[in-house]
Amino acid sequence: MKWRTYILIAFLALGACKEAQKEQAAQPKSAVMPTEERVLSTYQDLEGNPIEIEDYKGKRVLINYWATWCRPCIEEMPDLLELQASLAAENYVFLLASDESVKKIEKFKRAKNFEFTFIKYNGTYPELEINALPVTFVYNEAGERVLRFDGAKEWNTPKLKKQLKNLQ
């Protein structure tokens, strides 16, 4: 009686293996997956080149987060342009970052003709603790974020210019 049980178990096991082989053969062969996934940079220029804030160490960086649909963002841009011109000798880089598509950013740039360095932000605003736009961060020459401005501002004021010129 024991040997009949062993034979029955052996037949069941062989049958299960054949079914598994049939299922495996019926499944399409998948392409080999790359071992490394493409990692996006935090930012990219409009040509798709990766950018990081660290790339600008040794310079002061003013990065303004905005959107094409954000009226206050657009209304403060002429003031930002004037500020950019007045701080040209102060080792500043102005970057305007949007999380929108490069295509949308380029279309906006062509339509408005603002002379900024527009970049795409590849992260999410909550990662930066941004809940509303515009928001501006200022980094010192060591790459440390030292100022944060929430909301639209009148940028081209003597007080703000002095604060940014004296940034350490």
Secondary structure, DSSP 8 states (H G I E B T S, - for coil): -HHHHHHHHHHHHHHHHHHHHHHHHHS-------SS-----SEEETTS-EE-GGGGTTSEEEEEE--TT-HHHHHHHHHHHHHHHHTGGGTEEEEEEESS-HHHHHHHHHHH---SEEEEE-S-GGGGT--SS-EEEEE-TTS-EEEEEES------HHHHHHHHT--
